[in-house]
Amino acid sequence: MPRYEFRCRECAQTFEVDRPMSRSGEPADCPAGHSDTVRLLSTVAVGGLAKAPSGGGCCGGACGCGG
């Protein structure tokens, strides 16, 4: 299940909430009981992705795309 990070605007506490993607846009209450929170952008790296080719462009310049 995805984990979303939130920050409370009242007390500045940062906290995480596990919930399905279908509920990702719902607000979350601060553990201290405040309701004025904002979801933060995640900086989590996802493993298993292909490495981008070196040399620039979409395919390292071999496709003629100007890369």
Beta strands, then each sheet from edge to edge (+ up, - down):
strand 1: 3-8
strand 2: 14-18
strand 3: 37-39
sheet 1: 2+ 1- 3+
end
